[in-house]
């Protein structure tokens, strides 16, 4: 692996990973600044909109102290495009042999998505031991992840999908969980209205909750 950032360091940087869907490029930096003001400095910008790559580039330029990555990366072409835009890490909802092999020779760590023990084992065969459990709630939630991780104790997970304040504690209680992905601190209405103070307040609350749970 030739990665510039280790997955372990990335996971350790924040116990909460905000999942950002950015519709307009001009939203990117204000959203990131609002999250940063609330105590988060690791951002996942999903490649679900045409603005995603320019958003990654803008955040990297404006906030060099933050870690900025690309989510919803599905293939080697998207991996390369994300890296070219400045992504420091890459997250996929699942895994394919082509993407796993390609990322091994790239500069940015890949966090592949898994949902079954077989997928975890496939990732481990190539040296991937920091994985995304997705979609977490739809795949049985914290109870399922606890069972999956029991025979695979060397793996650290970032569960994502359906996680919020009501069930956050269930995931953070698991030894295999290093960080949790979510978007509840970025409500669509507040983001659309540009209410960055509300985003910062929700982020501050989320960080305080995570800190208390991890104490």
C-alpha positions as CSV (number, residue, x, y, z in Angstrom):
1,X,0.0,0.0,0.0
2,X,1.3,3.5,-0.9
3,X,-1.3,5.5,1.0
4,X,-0.4,9.0,2.3
5,X,-2.8,8.6,5.3
6,X,-3.3,5.4,7.4
7,X,-6.9,4.3,7.9
8,X,-6.1,3.9,11.6
9,X,-5.1,7.6,11.8
10,X,-8.2,8.6,9.9
11,X,-10.5,6.7,12.2
12,X,-8.8,8.0,15.3
13,X,-9.1,11.6,14.1
14,X,-12.8,11.7,14.9
15,X,-15.4,9.4,16.5
16,X,-18.0,10.9,14.2
17,X,-17.8,11.2,10.4
18,X,-20.4,13.6,8.9
19,X,-21.7,12.4,5.6
20,X,-22.2,15.4,3.3
21,X,-24.4,15.6,0.2
22,X,-23.6,18.9,-1.5
23,X,-26.0,20.2,-4.2
24,X,-24.3,23.5,-5.0
25,X,-20.5,24.2,-5.0
26,X,-21.0,27.4,-3.1
27,X,-22.4,25.4,-0.1
28,X,-19.3,23.4,0.4
29,X,-17.0,25.7,2.4
30,X,-19.8,27.1,4.6
31,X,-21.0,23.6,5.5
32,X,-17.5,22.5,6.3
33,X,-16.8,25.6,8.4
34,X,-20.1,25.1,10.3
35,X,-19.1,21.5,11.1
36,X,-15.6,22.6,12.0
37,X,-16.9,25.2,14.4
38,X,-18.9,22.5,16.0
39,X,-15.9,20.3,16.6
40,X,-15.6,18.1,13.6
41,X,-12.6,18.1,11.2
42,X,-13.1,15.0,9.1
43,X,-15.6,15.2,6.3
44,X,-17.0,12.7,3.8
45,X,-18.4,14.4,0.6
46,X,-20.5,11.8,-1.2
47,X,-20.2,11.6,-5.0
48,X,-24.0,11.7,-5.4
49,X,-24.2,15.1,-7.0
50,X,-22.4,16.9,-9.8
51,X,-21.0,19.4,-7.3
52,X,-19.2,16.8,-5.2
53,X,-15.7,16.9,-6.8
54,X,-15.6,20.7,-6.9
55,X,-16.8,20.7,-3.3
56,X,-13.9,18.5,-2.2
57,X,-11.4,20.8,-3.9
58,X,-12.9,23.9,-2.4
59,X,-12.9,22.5,1.2
60,X,-9.3,21.3,0.8
61,X,-8.2,24.7,-0.3
62,X,-10.2,26.6,2.4
63,X,-9.6,24.2,5.4
64,X,-6.1,22.7,5.2
65,X,-6.4,21.6,8.8
66,X,-9.2,19.2,8.0
67,X,-9.4,15.7,6.5
68,X,-11.6,15.7,3.4
69,X,-12.6,12.5,1.6
70,X,-15.0,11.2,-1.1
71,X,-17.8,8.9,-0.4
72,X,-20.1,6.8,-2.7
73,X,-17.1,5.8,-4.8
74,X,-18.0,2.9,-7.0
75,X,-15.1,2.2,-9.3
76,X,-11.5,3.0,-10.1
77,X,-12.4,5.8,-12.4
78,X,-14.3,7.6,-9.5
79,X,-11.4,6.8,-7.2
80,X,-9.0,8.6,-9.5
81,X,-11.3,11.5,-10.0
82,X,-11.7,12.0,-6.2
83,X,-8.0,11.9,-5.7
84,X,-7.4,14.4,-8.5
85,X,-9.9,16.7,-6.7
86,X,-7.9,16.5,-3.5
87,X,-9.7,13.7,-1.6
88,X,-7.4,12.4,1.3
89,X,-9.5,9.3,1.7
90,X,-12.1,7.4,-0.2
91,X,-15.2,5.5,1.0
92,X,-17.3,3.0,-1.0
93,X,-20.7,1.6,-0.1
94,X,-19.5,-1.9,-1.1
95,X,-16.5,-3.6,-2.6
96,X,-15.4,-5.0,-5.9
97,X,-12.1,-6.7,-6.7
98,X,-11.3,-4.0,-9.3
99,X,-11.7,-1.2,-6.8
100,X,-9.9,-3.0,-4.0
101,X,-6.9,-3.8,-6.2
102,X,-6.8,-0.3,-7.8
103,X,-6.8,1.5,-4.5
104,X,-3.9,-0.5,-3.2
105,X,-1.6,1.4,-5.6
106,X,-3.2,4.8,-5.1
107,X,-2.3,7.6,-2.7
108,X,-5.6,7.7,-0.7
109,X,-6.8,5.0,1.7
110,X,-9.9,3.2,0.7
111,X,-12.5,2.3,3.3
112,X,-14.6,-0.4,1.6
113,X,-18.2,-1.0,2.5
114,X,-19.2,-4.5,3.9
115,X,-22.3,-6.1,5.2
116,X,-21.4,-9.8,5.7
117,X,-18.5,-11.8,7.1
118,X,-17.6,-13.0,3.6
119,X,-17.1,-9.5,2.5
120,X,-15.0,-8.7,5.5
121,X,-12.8,-11.7,4.7
122,X,-12.5,-10.7,1.1
123,X,-11.3,-7.2,2.2
124,X,-8.9,-8.8,4.8
125,X,-7.3,-11.0,2.1
126,X,-6.0,-7.8,0.5
127,X,-5.0,-6.1,3.7
128,X,-8.0,-3.9,4.3
129,X,-8.8,-4.0,8.0
130,X,-10.7,-0.6,8.4
131,X,-14.1,-1.0,6.9
132,X,-17.5,0.6,6.6
133,X,-20.5,-1.4,7.8
134,X,-23.3,-0.3,5.5
135,X,-26.2,0.1,5.5
136,X,-25.9,-0.4,9.3
137,X,-29.5,-0.3,10.5
138,X,-30.9,-2.2,7.5
139,X,-28.4,-4.9,8.0
140,X,-29.4,-5.6,11.6
141,X,-27.8,-2.7,13.4
142,X,-25.4,-2.9,16.3
143,X,-26.4,-6.4,17.2
144,X,-25.5,-7.7,13.7
145,X,-22.2,-5.8,13.7
146,X,-21.4,-7.2,17.2
147,X,-22.0,-10.8,15.9
148,X,-20.0,-10.2,12.6
149,X,-17.0,-8.7,14.4
150,X,-16.8,-11.4,17.1
151,X,-14.6,-13.8,15.0
152,X,-13.0,-10.9,13.1
153,X,-11.6,-8.9,16.1
154,X,-8.7,-7.4,14.1
155,X,-11.1,-5.3,12.0
156,X,-12.3,-1.7,12.9
157,X,-15.5,-0.4,11.5
158,X,-17.3,2.8,10.7
159,X,-21.0,1.9,10.7
160,X,-23.1,4.2,8.6
161,X,-26.8,4.2,7.5
162,X,-29.7,5.0,9.8
163,X,-27.6,6.1,12.7
164,X,-28.6,9.1,14.8
165,X,-28.8,10.3,18.4
166,X,-31.3,7.6,19.4
167,X,-29.0,4.6,18.5
168,X,-25.6,6.2,18.6
169,X,-24.7,4.7,22.0
170,X,-25.4,1.1,20.7
171,X,-22.7,1.4,18.1
172,X,-20.1,3.3,20.2
173,X,-20.4,0.6,22.9
174,X,-18.9,-1.9,20.5
175,X,-15.1,-2.4,20.7
176,X,-14.9,-2.9,16.9
177,X,-16.4,0.6,16.2
178,X,-13.8,3.3,15.9
179,X,-16.0,6.0,14.3
180,X,-19.6,6.4,13.2
181,X,-20.9,8.0,10.0
182,X,-24.1,10.1,10.0
183,X,-25.8,13.1,8.6
184,X,-28.2,14.1,11.4
185,X,-26.2,17.3,12.1
186,X,-26.9,18.4,8.5
187,X,-30.7,18.6,8.2
188,X,-31.8,19.3,4.6
189,X,-33.9,22.3,5.5
190,X,-31.2,24.0,7.4
191,X,-28.6,23.4,4.8
192,X,-30.9,24.6,2.0
193,X,-31.6,27.8,4.0
194,X,-27.9,28.4,4.8
195,X,-28.6,28.2,8.5
196,X,-25.0,27.5,9.4
197,X,-25.5,28.5,13.1
198,X,-28.1,25.6,13.4
199,X,-25.6,23.2,11.8
200,X,-22.9,24.2,14.2
201,X,-25.3,23.9,17.2
202,X,-26.3,20.4,16.1
203,X,-22.7,19.4,15.5
204,X,-21.6,20.7,18.9
205,X,-24.4,18.7,20.5
206,X,-23.4,15.6,18.5
207,X,-19.7,15.9,19.5
208,X,-20.7,16.4,23.2
209,X,-22.8,13.2,23.0
210,X,-20.0,11.2,21.4
211,X,-17.5,12.5,24.0
212,X,-19.8,11.6,26.9
213,X,-20.4,8.1,25.5
214,X,-16.7,7.5,25.0
215,X,-15.7,8.8,28.4
